[in-house]
Amino acid sequence: MNHIDDPCVENISLGGGDVDFVTDSPYILLLCPSVLDPLADQLGPLRARRCPDLKGVLGEFINTEAYGLIGMYEIPDFLPGRDCLDVSFVEKVASRPPGAFLVEGDALLAVDASKISLLSRRLDMDICSELLSRPPDDHSLQLQVAESMGGPYFAIVTADADLGLEFDGPGRYVLRPGSMRRVE
């Protein structure tokens, strides 16, 4: 199925709503968009090869301060397709448990781990900012980024403290079990 032009894929949420995006692997990376630029330089070796041990290869980037604390979440009983990230399952933490990620601003980026190298070449902090500043009915840039990647393999959520969610801006977070659910 071609998910690029699918009007049902809502992979950008301004204000804490749930988002859905396409997944080809069971691993979801969670990071602050400001990490994309330095991460792109480090992911160069991953660009030219497929990684059967994706979790092992990305291990040096996960749960370390070197790249702004990137978290990894594994979708249980994974099947490729479309999944929804339920933002109410994002939990603020004071410590640094496995899977923790750091958000320095008001946006959270979730991406299929198998697409992180591709995404880091297509999406940077400036494009993220532009995506988040567009009128809600203007999907042109969103579609352009998704098309350049072969699908919407990422989601961006902005915090809204007025909603009473734990994801309310800068801080350390984890995804609780059940945060990702199958769509379709």
Number of C-alpha atoms within 10 A of each C-alpha: 5 8 18 20 13 12 8 9 19 16 22 23 20 18 16 26 18 21 22 26 25 22 26 16 17 19 19 24 23 29 27 24 25 21 21 23 15 14 19 19 12 13 16 13 9 17 14 8 7 9 13 9 9 15 16 11 12 17 12 11 20 24 20 16 11 13 19 22 23 21 25 28 22 17 19 12 6 15 13 11 16 18 22 20 22 18 22 17 19 19 16 20 15 9 9 15 13 13 19 25 29 26 24 17 15 20 26 24 22 25 22 23 25 23 20 24 20 19 22 21 18 16 21 19 15 12 15 18 13 12 21 18 11 13 8 11 6 11 13 11 14 19 16 16 20 21 14 15 18 14 19 29 29 27 23 26 23 21 22 18 14 9 13 10 18 19 27 22 19 16 16 21 26 23 23 15 12 11 18 22 15 15 12 6
